[in-house]
Amino acid sequence: MTVDVEDTVAAIATAPGNAARGIVRVSGREALACVARCCSPGTRAQLEHSEVSHRFPAIFQTAPPISEVPVDLFVWPTERSFSRQPTVEIHAIGSAPLLGAILRAVCDAGARLARPGEFTLRSFLAGRLDLAQAEAVLGVIDAANQAELRVALEQAAGGLSGVIEGLRQRLLELLAHLEAGMDFVDEDIQFIEQEHLQSELTSIRTQLTDLEIRFRDRGQGAGTPRVVLRGAPNVGKSSLFNALADGGKALVSDASGTTRDYLVQQIESEGVMFQLIDTAGVEEAVQDPLVVSVQTAMQTQWSSSHLELFCLDATREPSEWERSQLSATSLIPRMVVWTKADLTLPVGVRPDAVVTSSQTGLGLGSLKSAVAERLNQANSVRGEVVSCTAARCRGSLRGATQRISAALPWVAAAAGEELIAVEVRAALDEIGQIVGAVYTDDILDQIFSRFCIGK
């Protein structure tokens, strides 16, 4: 990614479509001058003499038929802006044609249209944020629920960067001692004890391995969680689906096997967004090709889910198949849900089960809260990083771990510092790629090409 960061760039920074307010962002050496050329003489003078960050109203001049637009200008004339460059944000009524006219006027005045992610890229190149924080900006934009937003905001604030930088500093300190020993190889001076070196490298490797596992799990768990309703035919899964989905769209009948396809509904509970999936009832020893096809589709939905709600009918005793399912270890996290509790209360309810009635609403709120809690717990296990960071960094963490593993036998054999230092330097390079202390154009392309224009 070759970008001239000295150019003055502009883009609409708010989401597409009409809104109460919209923003056109301009950044670069000539940002103030470009905006000044589109304003009245009084505003022009105010911009040209700006020395501190401030805001003031102005009349922005565009091409006919709009001509003059009342705007608010937010001005950062020095390096105190997000990109560490002179920056102006033009706040106006959020009409798409109006914002487009303002953007065209700024480009006619000397700016060029910003590339996707270019404002964030300039911030990274200026040292305002590292690569993990840059990806957190994208994580905030793409967050599908409150949990993902919290993770992205914590990463943007430097949570992940602090952990990685701590490991990097420990390796730098070890490398400094090793290189000092290489400089005084003919002297009888020991700059670092073998036991301390072995202990530090082992500790760092353990932390890197733990991070790699968390990043791998986070990557596998990315996206909106899927919660599947599973159970025997006619236990009330579709009624429960409709009740949880506030009406829903599942067909309900007293006849067994009414559901022949799966249905999906987006639901939010306590800030957690998830997909609720209604599937056909599990039938044993079936020969009908249609039923076999339906059961195969149900199994596919179940195997790709994050949580199973195993439904039992409160009006009857669990069948032999249901008891076998409850006693078996599930590959998918499971919650037991009793249905039809308005007709009769179940006997011998497991303490972790939820008793519900789709007719009266009994237990529905508790069930939604319990699902949100289980999904939040699973999300915390997957790792406190946005998914795009997890995908990019797993290789670097694995490479750093392998390099330190290669160094440890040299330490145990009391080999020369230069052999150990080679592996430590390589581990530092791998870790540096996570936060951007070491980067290539390919890495920057991989990250910033995912951004939209204006960010």
TAQUI-V108438 format. One record per residue. RES is the residue in one letter. PSI is psi in degrees with one decimal (999 if undefined). Layout:
RES:PSI  RES:PSI
This chain:
M:105.2  T:112.3  V:132.4  D:101.7  V:-3.1  E:-16.1  D:155.5  T:125.0  V:156.0  A:151.2  A:157.5  I:124.7  A:-5.9  T:166.5  A:151.2  P:151.7  G:171.5  N:147.0  A:174.9  A:-41.3  R:151.6  G:161.4  I:133.7  V:123.7  R:135.6  V:128.7  S:140.9  G:174.9  R:-36.8  E:20.9  A:-49.0  L:-38.7  A:-40.4  C:-44.7  V:-38.9  A:-35.4  R:-15.6  C:7.4  C:172.3  S:161.7  P:-38.0  G:-44.6  T:-38.3  R:-46.0  A:-38.5  Q:-40.2  L:-43.2  E:-24.9  H:14.3  S:132.6  E:-19.2  V:161.6  S:133.3  H:174.0  R:140.7  F:153.0  P:153.6  A:166.3  I:118.0  F:132.7  Q:124.6  T:178.0  A:151.2  P:151.8  P:1.5  I:-46.9  S:-70.8  E:132.4  V:125.2  P:127.8  V:166.5  D:130.5  L:124.9  F:118.6  V:129.3  W:95.6  P:-10.5  T:-158.2  E:14.5  R:2.8  S:174.5  F:-38.2  S:2.4  R:30.0  Q:159.0  P:129.8  T:142.4  V:132.2  E:126.7  I:109.9  H:124.4  A:179.3  I:136.3  G:49.9  S:128.0  A:-45.6  P:-35.7  L:-46.3  L:-37.0  G:-39.3  A:-39.8  I:-44.5  L:-42.6  R:-38.5  A:-41.5  V:-40.8  C:-37.0  D:-24.8  A:0.4  G:-8.8  A:163.0  R:160.3  L:129.9  A:146.6  R:163.9  P:128.3  G:9.2  E:-33.5  F:-43.2  T:-37.1  L:-44.0  R:-36.5  S:-40.8  F:-48.6  L:-26.1  A:-2.1  G:10.9  R:-31.9  L:160.0  D:-178.8  L:-37.7  A:-39.0  Q:-35.6  A:-42.5  E:-28.6  A:-31.4  V:-45.2  L:-35.9  G:-37.8  V:-43.9  I:-40.9  D:-2.2  A:130.1  A:-10.7  N:176.8  Q:-35.9  A:-45.3  E:-36.3  L:-42.1  R:-44.6  V:-45.6  A:-41.7  L:-39.1  E:-39.5  Q:-38.5  A:-31.5  A:-3.0  G:13.8  G:-53.6  L:-42.5  S:-37.4  G:-40.8  V:-48.1  I:-42.0  E:-34.4  G:-44.5  L:-39.9  R:-41.4  Q:-36.4  R:-40.9  L:-38.6  L:-39.1  E:-42.7  L:-41.7  L:-37.0  A:-42.2  H:-41.6  L:-43.0  E:-31.2  A:-40.5  G:-34.5  M:-34.6  D:-27.4  F:43.3  V:-27.8  D:-8.0  E:153.6  D:62.9  I:130.6  Q:112.0  F:-22.7  I:133.1  E:145.7  Q:-41.4  E:-40.4  H:-41.2  L:-45.2  Q:-43.9  S:-44.0  E:-46.5  L:-39.1  T:-43.1  S:-43.8  I:-41.3  R:-41.3  T:-44.3  Q:-40.0  L:-40.3  T:-42.5  D:-43.6  L:-41.0  E:-41.9  I:-44.3  R:-40.8  F:-39.1  R:-44.9  D:-36.3  R:-41.6  G:-38.5  Q:-27.5  G:11.5  A:153.8  G:175.9  T:127.0  P:148.6  R:125.5  V:119.0  V:136.2  L:126.2  R:148.4  G:-176.8  A:163.4  P:144.1  N:29.7  V:1.2  G:20.2  K:-44.9  S:-37.8  S:-40.9  L:-41.0  F:-48.6  N:-40.0  A:-43.1  L:-30.6  A:12.2  D:53.1  G:-53.3  G:-159.7  K:14.9  A:140.4  L:137.3  V:133.4  S:154.9  D:-18.4  A:136.3  S:140.0  G:25.3  T:-41.9  T:120.2  R:-0.3  D:174.2  Y:150.2  L:148.4  V:134.5  Q:133.1  Q:131.0  I:144.6  E:134.2  S:120.9  E:42.1  G:0.3  V:121.7  M:132.4  F:161.1  Q:121.5  L:129.9  I:121.7  D:124.7  T:164.2  A:151.8  G:147.1  V:122.3  E:138.9  E:148.2  A:52.5  V:147.7  Q:-22.4  D:122.7  P:-36.1  L:-44.9  V:-40.3  V:-41.9  S:-42.6  V:-43.5  Q:-36.5  T:-42.7  A:-40.9  M:-43.6  Q:-38.1  T:-44.3  Q:-40.8  W:-44.8  S:-22.3  S:9.1  S:163.9  H:-20.9  L:137.4  E:130.5  L:102.0  F:114.5  C:135.0  L:144.1  D:119.4  A:-14.0  T:-2.4  R:164.5  E:147.7  P:140.7  S:171.3  E:-39.9  W:-42.2  E:-41.0  R:-38.7  S:-36.8  Q:-40.8  L:-32.8  S:-18.7  A:154.1  T:125.0  S:139.1  L:-20.1  I:136.5  P:138.1  R:143.3  M:139.0  V:130.9  V:121.9  W:132.3  T:170.3  K:33.6  A:-8.8  D:-22.5  L:-41.1  T:147.4  L:137.9  P:153.2  V:140.2  G:46.2  V:132.9  R:144.8  P:-23.7  D:5.5  A:157.7  V:128.7  V:127.2  T:161.8  S:120.9  S:-22.1  Q:-44.0  T:-14.6  G:3.2  L:127.3  G:-2.8  L:-41.4  G:-42.0  S:-38.1  L:-44.9  K:-43.1  S:-41.0  A:-39.4  V:-45.6  A:-40.9  E:-43.6  R:-40.8  L:-36.3  N:-41.4  Q:-43.5  A:-37.8  N:-37.9  S:-32.1  V:-35.6  R:-17.6  G:139.6  E:60.5  V:151.2  V:151.1  S:-34.8  C:-32.5  T:-42.1  A:-44.7  A:-40.0  R:-34.9  C:-14.3  R:-42.3  G:-39.9  S:-42.1  L:-41.5  R:-42.6  G:-42.2  A:-40.9  T:-43.0  Q:-38.7  R:-41.2  I:-37.4  S:-35.6  A:-28.0  A:-32.0  L:-41.3  P:-34.9  W:-37.5  V:-46.2  A:-32.5  A:3.9  A:41.2  A:174.5  G:152.7  E:-31.2  E:-34.4  L:-40.5  I:-40.1  A:-35.4  V:-45.2  E:-38.0  V:-41.3  R:-42.9  A:-39.2  A:-39.2  L:-40.3  D:-41.6  E:-45.9  I:-37.2  G:-27.7  Q:-23.2  I:-45.3  V:-6.4  G:9.7  A:-28.6  V:126.6  Y:160.7  T:167.8  D:-33.9  D:-41.0  I:-45.6  L:-40.8  D:-44.0  Q:-38.1  I:-56.2  F:-15.2  S:-17.2  R:-14.2  F:157.6  C:164.7  I:137.1  G:-7.2  K:999
